[in-house]
């Protein structure tokens, strides 16, 4: 593993310190219907061992990833190590019932209890309410709802801090403006290709809420290249998006910079973003991500990138979830 180091950043007002990269464990839950490939358990466990040994101290998962499989695999490695390493931050998410759509407070309670069991922990450092676009704001924030249940867990010391993670930007802004959450996680909406999360980043920065920006590669296109993987945000990409990605790739080729390095550092270089979540699927992806984060990129590349343009609007906002 490379000896690269990263400066730690405060995760909002939590007292937790995290690296500017966070490894995303959704693909490690074996979700072929979302990602288009399988992740065998041994490969996932080897990847997690590499992640825990890396200079990155932040890992992101969710109760729903692989119907709990991501958490179960993480828990297996945590037990191997005798517990979470000192200074490591593990974030998970409380989920609706994916089969019935139940987003009640009771379901969120079951979700947290399931996470504790699968991870083999008696304390969850950080928990997001996940994909609240599948219910109403009033259901989440009202009496007996998801927030009240998680806040009670926090009062009992079962949970450390609470965040909100989802898709549509106006919805996330509404949650951030309540002041109830120390971090907000957005996905696929602040990348080279789509910057519809700009208003959210501005609001969160103003209020001192940490922004966790997930999927800087747009679920793969900006890592593998538009000709190799013409999908954005887990669905087939519109022709205009593919063509724009080709233009970005051409600029990167001109400056001898991997497209993936530019896509990752686009997020990392924004002062409003606390950490960038990169999904990992194989052990070698850990060191590759560290190398991409440190790849030298000349200022001229960023100037050239800005001439290409991007989407400020997101017509697909309610079509995909993470």
C-alpha positions in Angstrom: 0.0 0.0 0.0 1.2 3.5 -0.9 2.5 5.7 1.9 0.5 8.6 0.8 -1.2 10.6 3.5 -4.2 12.9 3.5 -5.1 15.9 5.7 -8.0 15.2 8.0 -11.1 17.4 7.8 -13.8 17.9 10.4 -17.1 16.1 9.7 -19.3 19.1 10.3 -19.8 19.8 14.0 -19.4 16.1 15.1 -15.9 16.1 16.4 -15.1 13.3 13.9 -12.2 13.8 11.5 -12.2 12.2 8.1 -10.0 12.0 5.0 -11.1 13.8 1.8 -11.8 10.4 0.3 -14.3 7.9 1.6 -14.5 4.3 0.3 -18.0 3.4 -0.7 -19.0 -0.2 0.1 -22.2 -0.4 -1.9 -20.6 -2.6 -4.7 -19.2 -4.9 -2.0 -22.8 -5.9 -1.1 -23.0 -7.9 -4.4 -25.7 -5.8 -6.2 -25.6 -6.9 -9.8 -29.0 -5.3 -10.5 -27.5 -1.9 -9.7 -23.9 -2.1 -10.8 -24.1 -4.8 -13.5 -21.6 -7.2 -12.0 -21.2 -9.6 -9.1 -18.8 -9.1 -6.2 -17.8 -12.5 -4.7 -17.4 -12.5 -0.9 -13.7 -13.3 -0.9 -13.0 -10.4 -3.2 -15.1 -8.1 -1.1 -13.3 -9.2 2.1 -9.9 -8.7 0.5 -11.0 -5.2 -0.6 -12.1 -4.3 2.8 -8.8 -5.5 4.4 -7.0 -3.3 1.9 -9.3 -0.3 2.7 -8.7 -0.6 6.5 -4.9 -0.8 5.9 -4.9 2.3 3.6 -4.4 5.9 4.5 -8.1 6.5 4.1 -10.0 6.5 7.4 -13.6 6.7 6.2 -16.0 4.0 4.9 -19.6 4.4 3.8 -22.2 1.7 3.7 -26.0 1.2 4.2 -28.4 -1.3 5.6 -30.0 -1.7 2.2 -26.8 -2.4 0.2 -27.3 -6.0 -0.9 -30.1 -6.4 1.6 -27.5 -6.1 4.4 -24.7 -8.0 2.7 -22.4 -5.0 2.5 -22.7 -4.5 6.3 -22.3 -8.2 7.0 -19.1 -8.4 5.0 -17.7 -5.3 6.8 -18.7 -6.8 10.1 -16.7 -10.0 9.3 -13.5 -8.0 8.7 -14.1 -5.8 11.8 -14.3 -9.0 13.9 -11.1 -10.3 12.2 -9.3 -7.1 13.3 -10.8 -7.2 16.8 -12.8 -4.0 16.3 -12.7 -0.8 14.3 -9.2 0.6 14.1 -8.6 3.7 16.2 -9.4 6.9 14.3 -11.5 5.1 11.7 -14.9 6.4 10.8 -17.7 4.1 9.6 -20.9 5.6 8.4 -24.0 3.6 7.6 -27.6 4.4 6.7 -31.0 3.6 8.1 -33.3 2.3 5.4 -36.9 1.7 4.4 -38.0 -1.9 3.8 -37.1 -2.3 0.2 -39.8 -4.9 -0.3 -42.8 -3.1 1.2 -41.6 0.5 1.0 -42.2 0.9 4.8 -40.5 4.0 6.0 -42.0 4.1 9.4 -40.2 4.9 12.7 -40.5 1.2 13.6 -38.9 0.2 10.3 -36.0 2.6 10.9 -35.6 1.1 14.4 -35.4 -2.4 12.8 -32.9 -1.1 10.3 -30.5 0.2 13.0 -30.8 -2.9 15.1 -30.0 -5.0 12.0 -27.0 -2.8 11.3 -25.6 -3.3 14.8 -26.0 -7.0 14.5 -24.4 -7.3 11.0 -21.5 -5.0 11.8 -21.0 -6.6 15.2 -21.0 -3.2 17.0 -22.8 -1.8 19.9 -22.3 1.8 18.7 -22.7 3.3 15.3 -20.6 6.4 14.8 -22.6 7.9 12.0 -26.0 7.1 10.6 -27.8 8.8 7.7 -31.5 8.7 6.9 -31.3 7.1 3.5 -33.3 8.0 0.4 -36.1 10.0 2.0 -37.5 10.7 -1.5 -39.4 7.5 -1.0 -41.6 9.0 1.7 -42.6 12.5 2.9 -40.7 15.1 4.8 -43.5 15.1 7.4 -43.2 11.3 7.8 -39.5 11.5 8.4 -39.5 14.6 10.7 -42.8 14.2 12.4 -43.7 12.5 15.8 -42.6 8.8 15.8 -40.8 9.2 12.5 -37.4 8.2 11.3 -35.7 11.3 12.8 -37.2 10.9 16.2 -36.3 7.2 16.4 -32.7 8.0 15.4 -32.5 10.9 17.8 -33.6 8.6 20.6 -30.9 6.1 19.7 -28.4 9.1 19.8 -29.6 10.1 23.3 -29.0 6.5 24.4 -25.5 6.5 23.0 -26.3 3.9 20.4 -25.7 6.4 17.6 -23.1 9.2 17.5 -24.3 11.6 14.9 -27.0 11.9 12.2 -27.0 12.9 8.6 -29.3 12.9 5.6 -28.5 11.0 2.3 -30.6 11.1 -0.8 -31.2 12.2 -4.4 -33.3 15.3 -5.3 -31.5 18.5 -4.4 -34.4 20.7 -3.3 -35.5 17.9 -0.9 -32.0 17.7 0.6 -31.8 21.4 1.0 -35.1 21.3 3.0 -33.6 18.7 5.4 -30.3 20.6 5.8 -32.1 23.8 6.6 -33.8 22.2 9.6 -30.4 22.3 11.4 -31.0 18.7 12.6 -28.2 17.1 10.5 -24.4 17.5 10.7 -23.8 16.1 7.2 -25.6 15.7 3.9 -24.7 13.1 1.3 -25.5 13.7 -2.4 -24.7 11.3 -5.2 -24.2 11.7 -9.0 -25.2 15.3 -8.9 -21.8 17.0 -8.4 -19.5 15.6 -11.1 -17.8 16.9 -14.2 -20.9 16.0 -16.1 -23.7 17.1 -13.7 -23.5 20.0 -11.2 -27.1 20.2 -10.2 -26.0 19.9 -6.5 -24.5 23.4 -6.6 -27.3 25.0 -4.6 -27.0 22.3 -1.9 -23.3 22.8 -1.6 -23.8 26.5 -1.1 -26.5 26.1 1.6 -24.6 23.4 3.5 -21.4 25.4 3.5 -23.2 28.4 4.8 -24.8 26.4 7.6 -21.6 24.5 8.6 -23.1 21.2 7.4 -20.5 18.7 5.9 -21.1 17.7 2.3 -20.3 14.1 1.4 -20.2 13.9 -2.4 -20.7 10.4 -3.7 -20.2 8.9 -7.1 -17.7 11.3 -8.6 -17.4 8.9 -11.6 -21.1 9.1 -12.2 -21.3 5.4 -11.3 -18.5 4.5 -13.7 -18.5 6.5 -17.0 -15.9 8.9 -15.8 -13.7 6.1 -14.5 -13.9 3.6 -17.4 -14.5 6.2 -20.1 -17.7 6.9 -22.1 -16.9 4.4 -24.9 -16.2 1.5 -22.5 -19.1 2.3 -20.2 -21.9 4.5 -21.5 -23.9 4.6 -18.3 -24.5 7.4 -15.9 -26.1 7.1 -12.4 -26.8 3.4 -12.9 -28.7 3.8 -16.1 -28.0 4.2 -19.8 -26.6 7.7 -20.4 -28.3 10.1 -22.8 -26.3 10.7 -26.0 -25.5 14.3 -25.0 -24.0 13.1 -21.7 -21.9 10.6 -23.5 -20.6 13.2 -26.0 -19.8 15.6 -23.2 -17.8 12.9 -21.5 -15.9 12.2 -24.7 -14.9 15.9 -24.7 -13.6 15.7 -21.2 -11.7 12.5 -22.0 -10.1 14.3 -25.0 -8.9 17.2 -22.8 -7.5 14.7 -20.3 -5.7 12.9 -23.1 -4.2 16.2 -24.3 -2.7 16.8 -20.8 -1.8 13.2 -20.2 -4.1 12.9 -17.2 -6.4 10.0 -16.5 -10.1 10.9 -16.9 -10.7 9.2 -13.5 -8.1 11.4 -11.8 -9.8 14.6 -13.1 -13.2 13.3 -12.1 -12.1 12.5 -8.6 -10.1 15.7 -8.0 -12.9 17.8 -9.4 -14.8 16.9 -6.3 -11.8 16.9 -3.9 -10.6 20.4 -4.9 -13.9 22.0 -4.0 -13.7 23.6 -0.5 -17.4 23.0 0.1 -16.9 19.2 -0.1 -15.7 17.5 3.1 -15.2 14.0 1.6 -15.8 12.3 -1.7 -17.2 8.7 -1.7 -15.6 6.4 -4.3 -17.1 2.9 -4.7 -14.5 0.1 -4.6 -14.9 -3.4 -6.0 -11.4 -5.1 -5.9 -8.4 -4.9 -3.6 -6.3 -3.1 -6.3 -8.9 -0.3 -6.5 -7.8 0.9 -3.1 -4.2 1.9 -4.1 -5.4 3.0 -7.5 -7.8 5.5 -5.9 -5.1 6.9 -3.7 -2.9 7.3 -6.7 -5.6 9.0 -8.7 -6.2 11.4 -5.8 -2.6 12.4 -5.9 -2.1 12.5 -9.6 -0.5 15.8 -10.7 -3.0 17.9 -12.7 -2.0 21.2 -14.3 -4.2 24.3 -13.8 -4.5 24.5 -17.5 -6.6 21.3 -17.6 -9.2 22.8 -15.3 -9.5 25.9 -17.5 -9.9 23.7 -20.6 -12.6 21.6 -18.8 -14.7 24.7 -18.0 -15.1 25.5 -21.7 -16.9 22.2 -22.3 -20.0 22.8 -20.1 -22.1 20.7 -17.9 -25.7 20.1 -16.7 -27.0 22.4 -14.0 -30.4 20.8 -14.2 -31.1 17.1 -13.5 -34.1 15.8 -15.3 -33.5 12.4 -13.9 -33.5 13.5 -10.3 -36.3 11.2 -9.2 -35.4 8.3 -11.5 -32.4 6.8 -9.7 -31.4 6.3 -6.1 -28.2 5.1 -4.5 
